[in-house]
Amino acid sequence: MKPQLHSNRFNLEPADNERLANLCGQFDEHLRQIERGLGVEINNRGNQFTVIGETVAVENAGNVLIELYKDSENEVISKEQVHLSLRGVGADHIEAPKASAKVIQLRTKRGNVKARNPNQENYLRRIGENDINFGIGPAGTGKTYLAVACAVEALENDRVRRIVLVRPAVEAGERLGFLPGDLSQKVDPYLRPLYDALYEMLGFERVAKLIERNVIEVAPLAYMRGRTLNEAFVILDEAQNCTVEQMKMFLTRTGFGTKVLVTGDITQVDLPKHQPSGLRHVIDILQTVEGISFTFFNAKDVVRHPLVARIVVAYEDHDS
């Protein structure tokens, strides 16, 4: 029995030829991408669009087109952005967002950062509500990028006085003395993903100035012992490579007015086999503690190239 097709006709307002060209892409490549992603047919004449397909797919395609048209006013629509919007509605049935629902957005001077899927929305909401937060899941789910975006917004709105970036230097066994250069040069390679996100949101020159003024501080995990961090936004990345003792030490550095984000992937632990991961350990200990949140990401939340999600799933299947 063939599925029953549904048709939806709507106008994108206000009519603007430049925005429509931006939305559709060169040779309508963005429309074709949406068609392939959702199994629908899209026709348009000017700002009047008709979408044909199964009911849920037609509804999702309409939501994607409307959302991308809003974005087209202030930014150039790319294939990657279309892909992320398609991931946002998902392959399974997801109800269209209600008109009253408030989309969480982080405003930075270089543009807005918003959640791309329901799990990212939950992550951002929990960060706003709790002082210590954990984002746990595979690469490409946005856990580190969103953590940096939250830190930048908090700094620009004077809710914190500085950003502290922390990462365990497992490859050097936390013994960095033999590496050439000063402390920053020794630790920089381990913090590259955090730097890349900062450069995108603040610009290279401003990040350099903030580091020079110690408003943005970079530190290996081993150097956090004995400190208390007040009025700071602290991000511990690659936390799966913390030992149990290091995790406890780090979390007890939290001072007044400080927000802490811990991110990691418990499937990619680089510690010696006899040493348990502090991130795995802390899940059992703190998951029910008030004021601490845990957000768990999976392959469906990956917002990179589609192959990344398939790679994650393939490894999960193999391990199980």
N, C-alpha and C positions, 0 to 999 in steps of 0.2 A: 504494500500500500504506500503510495507516494505521499510525502509530507505535504500538508496544506500550506500553500504560500500566502503570505500576507504582504500588503503594500502600504507604505507610509509616505505621504507627501507633505513637505514642510518648507518654509522659507527661512533662510539664515539672514537675520537682521543685525545691523543695518546693511543694505546692499552696498558693497564696496568691491570694485573690480580687483584692486591690488590685494586685498585680503583674501578674496576668492581664489586668485591665482596662487597665493601663498598656501592656502589650504589644500588645493588640488594637487600642487606640485607640478614639476615639468612633465608634460605629456600625461597629466592626470595620474602620475605614479603613486601619489598618496591614496587616491581613491581606489586604485587597483590593489594596493596593499591592504586596505580595509576590506575589500571584497574577498581577497584570498584568506584573510585572517578570520573572517566571520561567516564566509560562505553565502554572501549576499550579492545582489546586483545593484549598482548605484548609477543613476542617471541624473544629470542636472542641466538646466538651462538658466544661465545666470545664477541668481541666488536661490532658485527653486530646485529642490532636490527631491528625488523619488528613490526610495530604497525598497527592494523586493527580496523576499526570502522567508525563512521560518520566523515565527512571531518573536521569539526571544532574540534571535540574531538581528532582526530588523530594529528592534528596540535598542539593542546595544550599539548598533551601527549609528543610529540617530544620535545617541548620547555622545559617542566618540566625535562625530562631525560637529555637533554643537560645542563641545568642549574645546576642540581644536580651533574652531572659528573664533572663540573668545581669545584663545592664546595668540591667534594670528595678528591681533591688533598691535601687540608689543614685541613679538619675536618671530624669527623665521622658523617655519615648521620644517622639521627634518624627518628623515626616515626613522631615526632613533626615537623621536618624540611620538610618531605614529605608533611605533612598536610598543612603547610604554603605555600609551592610551589603550591599545588593544589588550595588553596584559592587565590593565586596570579593570576592564569588564570581564576578563577571564574567559576560559573555554567553557566552564560550567555556567549554569544560570545564576546570575547575580542581579538582584533587584536594582532598578534604576534609582539613583539617589533622589530622595525626596527634596522638594523645593526648599523646605525649611532646614535641611541638613547643612551644617556649617563645615565647609572644607577647611582643614587645618593648613595654613600657609605660614612659612617663615619668611619674613621680609629682610633682605639684606640689600646693601647699596648697589649690588650688581644684579639684582633681580630677585624674584620670589622663588622659594623652594617649597614644593608641596608633596604630600604623600601620593604614591602611585598605585597603592592597593590598600585594602582594608587593614592588613596587618601593619603596614607602615603608619596608617592613621592611628591605630591603637598604640603603637610605639611612641609617636609624638605626643599623644594625649597623656600617656603614662609619665613621660618625661616632664610634662608640665605639672603633674600632680604629685610626683615623688622626688625626694632628694637623691636617692641612689637608684640607678636603673641599669638593667642588664639587657643587652641585645645579643641574642645567641642564634647563629645560623650560618649557612654556607656563604661563600663568596658571591658578590653581585646582588645581595638583597637590600643594599642601601643602608645597612645598620651603622657603618662608620661615617658615611657621607652625611646622613641625617644628624648624627651626633655632632659633627663639626658645624653643620648649619645651625643647630640649636645653640651651640657655644657662641658662634658669631652673632646671632641675633641677641643673645643675652648680653654680650659685651657692648654691642652698638646701642642697646637700650638701657645701659648703665645698671643692669641687674647684677652684674659681677664686675670685678675690677681687672681680672686677668683670665687667660686661658692657659691651662697646663696640659701638655700632651705627654703621655707616658706610654712606654712600650717595653716589654722584656726583651733584652738583647740575647736571645737564647743561642743564636749561632756563634756568639763570642763567649758563651758561658757566663755572661754578666761580667767577664773580666776584660775590660776594654783598654787596659793600659798599654797593651802591646801594639794597638792600632795607631797609625800616624795621625797627627792633627790634634786640635783641641776637643773638648767634650762634645760640642755641637757637631763637629765634623765626624766624630766617631759614631754618634747616634743617628745622624741624619738618614742614612740608608734604611734604617728600620722604621722611620716615620714618614717615608715618602708618600704613602696614600693619604695621610693626614695633611701633609704639605700641599699636595695637589688639590685637595678640596678647599683649603684655605686660599690658595692662589686664585681659584675660580671665583670665590665669593668676595674676596677683599682686594685682589690684585697683587702682583709680585712686590711692587715697591712698598705698599702699605704693610704687607706681612713682614718684610725685611725691617721696616722701621719699628714695628710693634715688638719684634724679637729683640732688636737692639735696645729698646726701652724696657725689656723684660715684662711687657704686657702679655706677650705670648712666650711661654717658657717651655722648653723641651728638656725632658729628663728621662734617663733610663730608670726602670723600676727600682733597681738597687739603690739609687740615690734618694729615694723617697723616705727611707727609714729615719725616724726621729722628727719628722716635720709635721706641722698642723697647717692645713690649707683653709684659710678663711676667705669668703667673698670671691670664690674662684669657680670656674667651670673646668672640671678635671675629666679628661678622657683617657681611659686605659684601653689601648687597642691590642689585638692579638692576645687576649687574656687567657686563652687556652694554654699558653706557654708559661703561665705563672705556676709556681708550686703552691701547695696549700698554705704554707707559712707566709709566702709573699702576698697572696690574696688577702689574708687576714691583716697583714701589716698595712697593705694599701688602703683597704676599706676603713681602717681606724685612723687614717690621716684626715678624714672628713671634719671640717670645722664649720663655724656658723656662716650662714649665707652661701654655702657651697653646694653646687650640683655636681654629682658624680655619674659618669656614664662608663660602663664596662662592656666592651664588645669582643666577640670571639667566635670561633668555630670549633666545637668540641670534636669534630671529625678530623681535624688537622693539627694534632698535638705533636710538637717537635721535642718534647722533653725526653730524657732517657727513659727506657721502658719501665724501670723500677720505680720511677717517680710519678705519683698521681697528679693529674691536672687540678690546679686550684679552682678553675672555672667549673669543672664537673663536680667537684666536691661542694662548692658553695651553693649549687642548685638545691641540694638536699637540705642544707642547713638554714638558708635564709628565705626560701620561697614563701613562707607563711608569715614573715616578719612585716609588721605594718610600716609603711613609709618606703618600702623597697619593692620595685616592680621587675618582673621578668617578661620579656617578649621573645617568643621563639619563632624564628623564620624557617621556611622550608623551600624546596625547589620551586613551588608555585609563586613565591615572592621574588624570584630573581628578575632583575630589571636590566640585565645586560643582554648581550647577543642571545638569541633563542637557544643556541647550542650549549650555552653555559648551564641552563636549566636541565637539558638532556644529559649533560655530563654528570651533574650532581645526582640525578635520579639513577643513572647507570651505576655510579659508585655505591649509592645507598642500596640498590638491589644486590650488588655483588657482596657487600658487607653482610647483608642479612641472609 
